[in-house]
Amino acid sequence: MTCFAFSDSSEGVAATTQTSTVSGMTCGHCEKAVTRAIRPLDPQAKVKIDRAANRVEVESTQARDLLTKAIAAEEYAVSA
């Protein structure tokens, strides 16, 4: 009998907190759209949004550019 072990590629990778300026968020729906954009990349990500300051803070094991692209795909302007 052969056993196979599969591991998550992000296992053992430390999460980092990344803050971005995200323009165009005007309501709770926008906040949900940004959060939903990040979830497929990292279901365990912690997302904090300060709409008044146009700030999105994400604690994730994923690379910043992947998270930024996911948010931008929702048609929000993202900058460092």
N, C-alpha and C positions, 0 to 999 in steps of 0.2 A: 504494500500500500504506500502511495506517495502522498505526502502532505505538502501543501503550498501555503506560504504565509504572504499575505498582502499587507502593505502598509500605506498609510496616507503620506503623500509626498511632503506635506507640511508638518508631519509629526516631528517633534523635537525642535522645530523652528520657533524662535521667540517672536512673540507679537510685538510690533512697534506701533507707536501712536503717530499718526500723520495728520496734520492740519492743513486744510485747503480753503481758499476763498472761492465760494460758489455763488455766482450772480444769477438772479432770475427766480429764486425761491420766494414765492409770495404768500404761500398758504400751507396748511397742514398736508394737503394733497402733494405738494411739491416735496415736503419732507419725506413722505412715504415713498414717493418715486425714487428719491435719492437712496433711501435705505434699501428698497427692493432692487435697485441696480447693483448694490454691493453684495447682497446675500448669495447670489449664485457663485460668486468668487470665493466667499468665505462666510459660510452660514454661522460661524461663531463670532464674527466681527462685532465689536461694540461701536455703535454709531451714535454720536452726539451732534445735534444740529442746533446752532444759534442763528435762526433766520434773520433776526434784527441786525446781526453783525455779519451776515453772509458767510458764516463759518461752519465748516463740517470737519469734525474730528473723528477719525476712524482708528480704532485699535485692531490691527489685523496682522496676519502672517503673510499676507499678499504684498506684492511690490506696489509701490506708490503709483507707477505709471499705469498698471492694470486697473487700479481703483479709479484713477483720474479718467481713464478712457471709458469706464463703465458709467460714471456720472455724466460725462460729456455726451455719451450716446443717448441720454435722456434729454438732450438739448439744453443743458445748463453750461454756462461759461465757467471753467475751472482754472484757477491759477494758484500758484504756491502761496 
